[in-house]
Amino acid sequence: MELAGLFSRAMDDLHDSGCSGHPSGERREHLEYLADLLGQLQRMAEKEGCRKLSRMLAISHAEAVREAHGRGG
């Protein structure tokens, strides 16, 4: 699946570069990209009737958005 490959690539990019060591703009860009992918995956899971998976992805999406905007914990 193409979307899964994009997600995997994004995760590899974050891991390889040490996410917390990124300059602020680059880290935010990566996290916004992940948030977008997670949102797309959440909508796909919802469409397929996978309620639990959809909820988990929605939580992950919200966390990625928080991290991207510097409100992560």
N, CA, C and O atoms as a CHARMM CRD file, in Angstrom:
* protein
*
  292
    1    1 MET  N      0.84300  -1.17500   0.00000 PROA 1      0.00000
    2    1 MET  CA     0.00000   0.00000   0.00000 PROA 1      0.00000
    3    1 MET  C      0.89400   1.24600   0.00000 PROA 1      0.00000
    4    1 MET  O      1.83200   1.33100   0.79300 PROA 1      0.00000
    5    2 GLU  N      0.62300   2.17300  -0.84800 PROA 2      0.00000
    6    2 GLU  CA     1.45100   3.35700  -1.00900 PROA 2      0.00000
    7    2 GLU  C      1.48800   4.22100   0.25200 PROA 2      0.00000
    8    2 GLU  O      2.55300   4.70800   0.63100 PROA 2      0.00000
    9    3 LEU  N      0.35300   4.41400   0.89700 PROA 3      0.00000
   10    3 LEU  CA     0.28400   5.24700   2.09200 PROA 3      0.00000
   11    3 LEU  C      1.12200   4.65400   3.21700 PROA 3      0.00000
   12    3 LEU  O      1.78400   5.38500   3.95400 PROA 3      0.00000
   13    4 ALA  N      1.09500   3.33700   3.34900 PROA 4      0.00000
   14    4 ALA  CA     1.90100   2.68400   4.37700 PROA 4      0.00000
   15    4 ALA  C      3.38700   2.89500   4.10800 PROA 4      0.00000
   16    4 ALA  O      4.17100   3.08300   5.03800 PROA 4      0.00000
   17    5 GLY  N      3.76800   2.86500   2.84800 PROA 5      0.00000
   18    5 GLY  CA     5.16000   3.12000   2.48700 PROA 5      0.00000
   19    5 GLY  C      5.58800   4.53700   2.81900 PROA 5      0.00000
   20    5 GLY  O      6.70600   4.75800   3.28400 PROA 5      0.00000
   21    6 LEU  N      4.70300   5.49900   2.58300 PROA 6      0.00000
   22    6 LEU  CA     4.99800   6.88700   2.93100 PROA 6      0.00000
   23    6 LEU  C      5.15900   7.04900   4.42800 PROA 6      0.00000
   24    6 LEU  O      6.06800   7.74000   4.88800 PROA 6      0.00000
   25    7 PHE  N      4.28400   6.41700   5.18600 PROA 7      0.00000
   26    7 PHE  CA     4.35200   6.49600   6.63800 PROA 7      0.00000
   27    7 PHE  C      5.66600   5.88400   7.13400 PROA 7      0.00000
   28    7 PHE  O      6.34300   6.45100   7.99200 PROA 7      0.00000
   29    8 SER  N      6.01000   4.73200   6.58700 PROA 8      0.00000
   30    8 SER  CA     7.24600   4.06200   6.98000 PROA 8      0.00000
   31    8 SER  C      8.45800   4.93300   6.66300 PROA 8      0.00000
   32    8 SER  O      9.38400   5.03200   7.46800 PROA 8      0.00000
   33    9 ARG  N      8.45000   5.56000   5.49700 PROA 9      0.00000
   34    9 ARG  CA     9.55400   6.43900   5.11600 PROA 9      0.00000
   35    9 ARG  C      9.66500   7.62700   6.06100 PROA 9      0.00000
   36    9 ARG  O     10.76300   8.00700   6.46800 PROA 9      0.00000
   37   10 ALA  N      8.53200   8.20700   6.40500 PROA 10     0.00000
   38   10 ALA  CA     8.53700   9.34900   7.32000 PROA 10     0.00000
   39   10 ALA  C      9.07400   8.94500   8.68200 PROA 10     0.00000
   40   10 ALA  O      9.86000   9.67700   9.28400 PROA 10     0.00000
   41   11 MET  N      8.65700   7.78800   9.17000 PROA 11     0.00000
   42   11 MET  CA     9.14400   7.32300  10.46300 PROA 11     0.00000
   43   11 MET  C     10.64800   7.06700  10.40900 PROA 11     0.00000
   44   11 MET  O     11.36800   7.41200  11.34600 PROA 11     0.00000
   45   12 ASP  N     11.12600   6.46500   9.32200 PROA 12     0.00000
   46   12 ASP  CA    12.56100   6.24500   9.15700 PROA 12     0.00000
   47   12 ASP  C     13.32100   7.56300   9.13800 PROA 12     0.00000
   48   12 ASP  O     14.38200   7.67900   9.75300 PROA 12     0.00000
   49   13 ASP  N     12.78600   8.55500   8.43700 PROA 13     0.00000
   50   13 ASP  CA    13.42300   9.87100   8.38500 PROA 13     0.00000
   51   13 ASP  C     13.53600  10.48300   9.77300 PROA 13     0.00000
   52   13 ASP  O     14.57600  11.03200  10.13600 PROA 13     0.00000
   53   14 LEU  N     12.46800  10.38800  10.54200 PROA 14     0.00000
   54   14 LEU  CA    12.49000  10.94800  11.89400 PROA 14     0.00000
   55   14 LEU  C     13.48200  10.19900  12.77100 PROA 14     0.00000
   56   14 LEU  O     14.22500  10.81400  13.53600 PROA 14     0.00000
   57   15 HSD  N     13.49800   8.88100  12.66600 PROA 15     0.00000
   58   15 HSD  CA    14.40000   8.07900  13.48500 PROA 15     0.00000
   59   15 HSD  C     15.85000   8.34800  13.12100 PROA 15     0.00000
   60   15 HSD  O     16.68700   8.56200  13.99700 PROA 15     0.00000
   61   16 ASP  N     16.14500   8.33600  11.82400 PROA 16     0.00000
   62   16 ASP  CA    17.52400   8.52600  11.36000 PROA 16     0.00000
   63   16 ASP  C     18.08700   9.88200  11.73600 PROA 16     0.00000
   64   16 ASP  O     19.28700  10.01200  11.97500 PROA 16     0.00000
   65   17 SER  N     17.23900  10.88500  11.79100 PROA 17     0.00000
   66   17 SER  CA    17.72500  12.23200  12.04800 PROA 17     0.00000
   67   17 SER  C     17.63400  12.61300  13.51900 PROA 17     0.00000
   68   17 SER  O     18.01900  13.72400  13.88300 PROA 17     0.00000
   69   18 GLY  N     17.13700  11.73000  14.36900 PROA 18     0.00000
   70   18 GLY  CA    17.00700  12.05700  15.78100 PROA 18     0.00000
   71   18 GLY  C     16.02100  13.18400  15.98000 PROA 18     0.00000
   72   18 GLY  O     16.41800  14.32600  16.20900 PROA 18     0.00000
   73   19 CYS  N     14.76700  12.88300  15.89700 PROA 19     0.00000
   74   19 CYS  CA    13.67800  13.86500  15.86800 PROA 19     0.00000
   75   19 CYS  C     13.88300  15.02900  16.81900 PROA 19     0.00000
   76   19 CYS  O     13.67600  16.17400  16.41800 PROA 19     0.00000
   77   20 SER  N     14.27700  14.79000  18.05500 PROA 20     0.00000
   78   20 SER  CA    14.38200  15.87700  19.01400 PROA 20     0.00000
   79   20 SER  C     15.53500  16.82900  18.70100 PROA 20     0.00000
   80   20 SER  O     15.56800  17.94600  19.21800 PROA 20     0.00000
   81   21 GLY  N     16.47900  16.40300  17.86300 PROA 21     0.00000
   82   21 GLY  CA    17.59800  17.26100  17.52500 PROA 21     0.00000
   83   21 GLY  C     17.38600  18.11200  16.28500 PROA 21     0.00000
   84   21 GLY  O     18.27300  18.86800  15.88900 PROA 21     0.00000
   85   22 HSD  N     16.22600  17.99500  15.67700 PROA 22     0.00000
   86   22 HSD  CA    15.91800  18.75300  14.46500 PROA 22     0.00000
   87   22 HSD  C     15.84200  20.23900  14.74700 PROA 22     0.00000
   88   22 HSD  O     15.41100  20.65200  15.82300 PROA 22     0.00000
   89   23 PRO  N     16.25700  21.03500  13.79000 PROA 23     0.00000
   90   23 PRO  CA    15.88400  22.44600  13.88800 PROA 23     0.00000
   91   23 PRO  C     14.35900  22.51800  13.94100 PROA 23     0.00000
   92   23 PRO  O     13.67800  21.68000  13.35000 PROA 23     0.00000
   93   24 SER  N     13.83900  23.47800  14.62000 PROA 24     0.00000
   94   24 SER  CA    12.41100  23.57900  14.89100 PROA 24     0.00000
   95   24 SER  C     11.55100  23.46800  13.62800 PROA 24     0.00000
   96   24 SER  O     10.55600  22.74300  13.62700 PROA 24     0.00000
   97   25 GLY  N     11.91400  24.16700  12.56900 PROA 25     0.00000
   98   25 GLY  CA    11.10600  24.15800  11.34900 PROA 25     0.00000
   99   25 GLY  C     11.06000  22.80200  10.67500 PROA 25     0.00000
  100   25 GLY  O     10.00700  22.37800  10.19900 PROA 25     0.00000
  101   26 GLU  N     12.19200  22.11900  10.63100 PROA 26     0.00000
  102   26 GLU  CA    12.24500  20.80900   9.97900 PROA 26     0.00000
  103   26 GLU  C     11.47600  19.77200  10.79100 PROA 26     0.00000
  104   26 GLU  O     10.75800  18.94800  10.22700 PROA 26     0.00000
  105   27 ARG  N     11.62300  19.81100  12.09900 PROA 27     0.00000
  106   27 ARG  CA    10.90100  18.89100  12.97700 PROA 27     0.00000
  107   27 ARG  C      9.39700  19.11600  12.81800 PROA 27     0.00000
  108   27 ARG  O      8.62900  18.16300  12.68500 PROA 27     0.00000
  109   28 ARG  N      8.99100  20.37000  12.83300 PROA 28     0.00000
  110   28 ARG  CA     7.56700  20.68400  12.68900 PROA 28     0.00000
  111   28 ARG  C      7.04000  20.17900  11.34700 PROA 28     0.00000
  112   28 ARG  O      5.94300  19.62400  11.27500 PROA 28     0.00000
  113   29 GLU  N      7.81300  20.37200  10.29600 PROA 29     0.00000
  114   29 GLU  CA     7.39900  19.90700   8.97200 PROA 29     0.00000
  115   29 GLU  C      7.20800  18.39300   8.96200 PROA 29     0.00000
  116   29 GLU  O      6.21900  17.89600   8.42300 PROA 29     0.00000
  117   30 HSD  N      8.14400  17.66000   9.55100 PROA 30     0.00000
  118   30 HSD  CA     8.03000  16.20300   9.60400 PROA 30     0.00000
  119   30 HSD  C      6.80500  15.78100  10.41300 PROA 30     0.00000
  120   30 HSD  O      6.07400  14.87600  10.01200 PROA 30     0.00000
  121   31 LEU  N      6.58500  16.43100  11.53800 PROA 31     0.00000
  122   31 LEU  CA     5.44700  16.07700  12.37700 PROA 31     0.00000
  123   31 LEU  C      4.12100  16.42700  11.70500 PROA 31     0.00000
  124   31 LEU  O      3.14300  15.69400  11.85100 PROA 31     0.00000
  125   32 GLU  N      4.07800  17.52400  10.98000 PROA 32     0.00000
  126   32 GLU  CA     2.86200  17.86500  10.23800 PROA 32     0.00000
  127   32 GLU  C      2.60000  16.83100   9.13800 PROA 32     0.00000
  128   32 GLU  O      1.45100  16.47600   8.87400 PROA 32     0.00000
  129   33 TYR  N      3.64800  16.36400   8.51500 PROA 33     0.00000
  130   33 TYR  CA     3.53000  15.32000   7.49100 PROA 33     0.00000
  131   33 TYR  C      2.98000  14.03700   8.12100 PROA 33     0.00000
  132   33 TYR  O      2.07800  13.40600   7.57000 PROA 33     0.00000
  133   34 LEU  N      3.52900  13.65700   9.27800 PROA 34     0.00000
  134   34 LEU  CA     3.03000  12.47700   9.97000 PROA 34     0.00000
  135   34 LEU  C      1.57200  12.65500  10.38000 PROA 34     0.00000
  136   34 LEU  O      0.76900  11.73000  10.25600 PROA 34     0.00000
  137   35 ALA  N      1.23500  13.84300  10.86700 PROA 35     0.00000
  138   35 ALA  CA    -0.15100  14.11100  11.25500 PROA 35     0.00000
  139   35 ALA  C     -1.07800  13.94100  10.05800 PROA 35     0.00000
  140   35 ALA  O     -2.16000  13.36700  10.19000 PROA 35     0.00000
  141   36 ASP  N     -0.67200  14.42700   8.90500 PROA 36     0.00000
  142   36 ASP  CA    -1.48400  14.28400   7.69600 PROA 36     0.00000
  143   36 ASP  C     -1.66300  12.80800   7.33100 PROA 36     0.00000
  144   36 ASP  O     -2.77000  12.37400   7.01200 PROA 36     0.00000
  145   37 LEU  N     -0.58300  12.04900   7.37800 PROA 37     0.00000
  146   37 LEU  CA    -0.67400  10.61800   7.06900 PROA 37     0.00000
  147   37 LEU  C     -1.56800   9.89500   8.06300 PROA 37     0.00000
  148   37 LEU  O     -2.38900   9.06300   7.67800 PROA 37     0.00000
  149   38 LEU  N     -1.40700  10.21500   9.33900 PROA 38     0.00000
  150   38 LEU  CA    -2.24000   9.58100  10.35700 PROA 38     0.00000
  151   38 LEU  C     -3.71100   9.91900  10.15500 PROA 38     0.00000
  152   38 LEU  O     -4.57900   9.06800  10.34900 PROA 38     0.00000
  153   39 GLY  N     -3.99100  11.15500   9.76800 PROA 39     0.00000
  154   39 GLY  CA    -5.36500  11.54700   9.48700 PROA 39     0.00000
  155   39 GLY  C     -5.94300  10.76700   8.31200 PROA 39     0.00000
  156   39 GLY  O     -7.10100  10.35000   8.34100 PROA 39     0.00000
  157   40 GLN  N     -5.13100  10.57500   7.28600 PROA 40     0.00000
  158   40 GLN  CA    -5.59300   9.80000   6.13000 PROA 40     0.00000
  159   40 GLN  C     -5.84900   8.34800   6.51400 PROA 40     0.00000
  160   40 GLN  O     -6.84600   7.75500   6.10100 PROA 40     0.00000
  161   41 LEU  N     -4.94700   7.78300   7.30600 PROA 41     0.00000
  162   41 LEU  CA    -5.12300   6.40300   7.75600 PROA 41     0.00000
  163   41 LEU  C     -6.36000   6.26900   8.63900 PROA 41     0.00000
  164   41 LEU  O     -7.08700   5.28000   8.55400 PROA 41     0.00000
  165   42 GLN  N     -6.59200   7.26200   9.48000 PROA 42     0.00000
  166   42 GLN  CA    -7.76100   7.24700  10.35800 PROA 42     0.00000
  167   42 GLN  C     -9.05000   7.22600   9.53100 PROA 42     0.00000
  168   42 GLN  O     -9.97100   6.46300   9.82400 PROA 42     0.00000
  169   43 ARG  N     -9.10500   8.06200   8.50700 PROA 43     0.00000
  170   43 ARG  CA   -10.29200   8.10200   7.65100 PROA 43     0.00000
  171   43 ARG  C    -10.48400   6.78100   6.89500 PROA 43     0.00000
  172   43 ARG  O    -11.61400   6.33400   6.70500 PROA 43     0.00000
  173   44 MET  N     -9.38300   6.16100   6.46600 PROA 44     0.00000
  174   44 MET  CA    -9.47500   4.86900   5.78900 PROA 44     0.00000
  175   44 MET  C    -10.01300   3.79600   6.73600 PROA 44     0.00000
  176   44 MET  O    -10.87800   3.00300   6.36300 PROA 44     0.00000
  177   45 ALA  N     -9.49300   3.78100   7.96100 PROA 45     0.00000
  178   45 ALA  CA    -9.94400   2.79200   8.94100 PROA 45     0.00000
  179   45 ALA  C    -11.42500   2.99100   9.25900 PROA 45     0.00000
  180   45 ALA  O    -12.17600   2.02300   9.37800 PROA 45     0.00000
  181   46 GLU  N    -11.83400   4.23900   9.39400 PROA 46     0.00000
  182   46 GLU  CA   -13.24200   4.53600   9.66000 PROA 46     0.00000
  183   46 GLU  C    -14.12800   4.05600   8.50700 PROA 46     0.00000
  184   46 GLU  O    -15.18000   3.45700   8.72700 PROA 46     0.00000
  185   47 LYS  N    -13.69200   4.32500   7.29600 PROA 47     0.00000
  186   47 LYS  CA   -14.45400   3.92000   6.11200 PROA 47     0.00000
  187   47 LYS  C    -14.60600   2.40200   6.04100 PROA 47     0.00000
  188   47 LYS  O    -15.63300   1.89700   5.58700 PROA 47     0.00000
  189   48 GLU  N    -13.58400   1.68000   6.49000 PROA 48     0.00000
  190   48 GLU  CA   -13.61300   0.21100   6.46300 PROA 48     0.00000
  191   48 GLU  C    -14.32900  -0.38200   7.67600 PROA 48     0.00000
  192   48 GLU  O    -14.45000  -1.60100   7.79700 PROA 48     0.00000
  193   49 GLY  N    -14.79900   0.48000   8.56500 PROA 49     0.00000
  194   49 GLY  CA   -15.53800  -0.00800   9.72200 PROA 49     0.00000
  195   49 GLY  C    -14.67800  -0.49600  10.86800 PROA 49     0.00000
  196   49 GLY  O    -15.15400  -1.22300  11.74000 PROA 49     0.00000
  197   50 CYS  N    -13.41500  -0.10300  10.87500 PROA 50     0.00000
  198   50 CYS  CA   -12.48400  -0.50300  11.93900 PROA 50     0.00000
  199   50 CYS  C    -12.49700   0.55800  13.02900 PROA 50     0.00000
  200   50 CYS  O    -11.61800   1.41800  13.08500 PROA 50     0.00000
  201   51 ARG  N    -13.49700   0.48800  13.89000 PROA 51     0.00000
  202   51 ARG  CA   -13.71800   1.55800  14.85900 PROA 51     0.00000
  203   51 ARG  C    -12.56700   1.73100  15.84300 PROA 51     0.00000
  204   51 ARG  O    -12.12800   2.85400  16.09400 PROA 51     0.00000
  205   52 LYS  N    -12.07600   0.63000  16.40100 PROA 52     0.00000
  206   52 LYS  CA   -10.98800   0.73200  17.37600 PROA 52     0.00000
  207   52 LYS  C     -9.73000   1.29900  16.72000 PROA 52     0.00000
  208   52 LYS  O     -9.08800   2.19200  17.27300 PROA 52     0.00000
  209   53 LEU  N     -9.38200   0.78700  15.55600 PROA 53     0.00000
  210   53 LEU  CA    -8.21700   1.28700  14.83100 PROA 53     0.00000
  211   53 LEU  C     -8.38900   2.75900  14.48200 PROA 53     0.00000
  212   53 LEU  O     -7.45300   3.54600  14.61500 PROA 53     0.00000
  213   54 SER  N     -9.58100   3.12800  14.03800 PROA 54     0.00000
  214   54 SER  CA    -9.86000   4.51600  13.71000 PROA 54     0.00000
  215   54 SER  C     -9.64300   5.42100  14.91700 PROA 54     0.00000
  216   54 SER  O     -9.03700   6.48500  14.79800 PROA 54     0.00000
  217   55 ARG  N    -10.14400   4.99200  16.09000 PROA 55     0.00000
  218   55 ARG  CA    -9.95900   5.79700  17.30600 PROA 55     0.00000
  219   55 ARG  C     -8.48700   5.91400  17.68600 PROA 55     0.00000
  220   55 ARG  O     -8.03400   6.98600  18.08500 PROA 55     0.00000
  221   56 MET  N     -7.73700   4.81700  17.56500 PROA 56     0.00000
  222   56 MET  CA    -6.31000   4.83800  17.89800 PROA 56     0.00000
  223   56 MET  C     -5.55000   5.79400  16.97400 PROA 56     0.00000
  224   56 MET  O     -4.68100   6.54800  17.41300 PROA 56     0.00000
  225   57 LEU  N     -5.89600   5.74500  15.69800 PROA 57     0.00000
  226   57 LEU  CA    -5.24500   6.63700  14.73700 PROA 57     0.00000
  227   57 LEU  C     -5.63800   8.09000  14.97800 PROA 57     0.00000
  228   57 LEU  O     -4.82100   8.99200  14.79300 PROA 57     0.00000
  229   58 ALA  N     -6.88300   8.32300  15.38900 PROA 58     0.00000
  230   58 ALA  CA    -7.31800   9.68400  15.69900 PROA 58     0.00000
  231   58 ALA  C     -6.51800  10.24500  16.87800 PROA 58     0.00000
  232   58 ALA  O     -6.12800  11.41200  16.86900 PROA 58     0.00000
  233   59 ILE  N     -6.27700   9.41600  17.88300 PROA 59     0.00000
  234   59 ILE  CA    -5.46600   9.83900  19.02800 PROA 59     0.00000
  235   59 ILE  C     -4.03800  10.13300  18.58000 PROA 59     0.00000
  236   59 ILE  O     -3.44900  11.13300  18.99100 PROA 59     0.00000
  237   60 SER  N     -3.48600   9.27000  17.74400 PROA 60     0.00000
  238   60 SER  CA    -2.12700   9.47800  17.23300 PROA 60     0.00000
  239   60 SER  C     -2.03800  10.74400  16.39600 PROA 60     0.00000
  240   60 SER  O     -1.05700  11.48300  16.47700 PROA 60     0.00000
  241   61 HSD  N     -3.06500  10.99000  15.59400 PROA 61     0.00000
  242   61 HSD  CA    -3.11000  12.20300  14.77700 PROA 61     0.00000
  243   61 HSD  C     -3.09700  13.43300  15.67000 PROA 61     0.00000
  244   61 HSD  O     -2.33500  14.37100  15.43400 PROA 61     0.00000
  245   62 ALA  N     -3.94700  13.42800  16.70000 PROA 62     0.00000
  246   62 ALA  CA    -4.00900  14.56900  17.61000 PROA 62     0.00000
  247   62 ALA  C     -2.66100  14.79700  18.31500 PROA 62     0.00000
  248   62 ALA  O     -2.24200  15.94000  18.49700 PROA 62     0.00000
  249   63 GLU  N     -1.99800  13.73000  18.70200 PROA 63     0.00000
  250   63 GLU  CA    -0.69500  13.85700  19.36000 PROA 63     0.00000
  251   63 GLU  C      0.34700  14.42500  18.39700 PROA 63     0.00000
  252   63 GLU  O      1.15400  15.26800  18.78900 PROA 63     0.00000
  253   64 ALA  N      0.33600  13.97900  17.16100 PROA 64     0.00000
  254   64 ALA  CA     1.28400  14.50400  16.17000 PROA 64     0.00000
  255   64 ALA  C      1.05400  15.99300  15.93900 PROA 64     0.00000
  256   64 ALA  O      2.01200  16.75100  15.78800 PROA 64     0.00000
  257   65 VAL  N     -0.20300  16.41800  15.91100 PROA 65     0.00000
  258   65 VAL  CA    -0.52000  17.83600  15.75500 PROA 65     0.00000
  259   65 VAL  C     -0.00100  18.62500  16.96100 PROA 65     0.00000
  260   65 VAL  O      0.59000  19.69300  16.80300 PROA 65     0.00000
  261   66 ARG  N     -0.22700  18.09200  18.16600 PROA 66     0.00000
  262   66 ARG  CA     0.27300  18.76300  19.37600 PROA 66     0.00000
  263   66 ARG  C      1.79500  18.89500  19.35200 PROA 66     0.00000
  264   66 ARG  O      2.34300  19.95400  19.65900 PROA 66     0.00000
  265   67 GLU  N      2.45800  17.81900  18.98700 PROA 67     0.00000
  266   67 GLU  CA     3.93600  17.83700  18.92100 PROA 67     0.00000
  267   67 GLU  C      4.41100  18.86100  17.87600 PROA 67     0.00000
  268   67 GLU  O      5.36300  19.60600  18.10900 PROA 67     0.00000
  269   68 ALA  N      3.73800  18.88100  16.73800 PROA 68     0.00000
  270   68 ALA  CA     4.15000  19.78800  15.66400 PROA 68     0.00000
  271   68 ALA  C      4.05600  21.23300  16.08000 PROA 68     0.00000
  272   68 ALA  O      4.80600  22.08000  15.59500 PROA 68     0.00000
  273   69 HSD  N      3.13900  21.51400  16.97200 PROA 69     0.00000
  274   69 HSD  CA     2.92700  22.89700  17.39300 PROA 69     0.00000
  275   69 HSD  C      3.51700  23.19600  18.77600 PROA 69     0.00000
  276   69 HSD  O      3.14600  24.16800  19.43400 PROA 69     0.00000
  277   70 GLY  N      4.45400  22.32400  19.19800 PROA 70     0.00000
  278   70 GLY  CA     5.21200  22.57400  20.41200 PROA 70     0.00000
  279   70 GLY  C      4.46600  22.39700  21.71100 PROA 70     0.00000
  280   70 GLY  O      4.86200  22.94100  22.74200 PROA 70     0.00000
  281   71 ARG  N      3.37900  21.63100  21.66800 PROA 71     0.00000
  282   71 ARG  CA     2.61700  21.43400  22.89500 PROA 71     0.00000
  283   71 ARG  C      2.72500  19.99800  23.38800 PROA 71     0.00000
  284   71 ARG  O      1.92800  19.55400  24.21500 PROA 71     0.00000
  285   72 GLY  N      3.71800  19.27400  22.87500 PROA 72     0.00000
  286   72 GLY  CA     3.85900  17.88200  23.28100 PROA 72     0.00000
  287   72 GLY  C      4.45400  17.75600  24.66900 PROA 72     0.00000
  288   72 GLY  O      5.03400  18.70300  25.20000 PROA 72     0.00000
  289   73 GLY  N      4.30500  16.58300  25.24400 PROA 73     0.00000
  290   73 GLY  CA     4.77500  16.38600  26.59800 PROA 73     0.00000
  291   73 GLY  C      5.75200  15.35500  26.70000 PROA 73     0.00000
  292   73 GLY  O      6.24300  15.07700  27.79400 PROA 73     0.00000
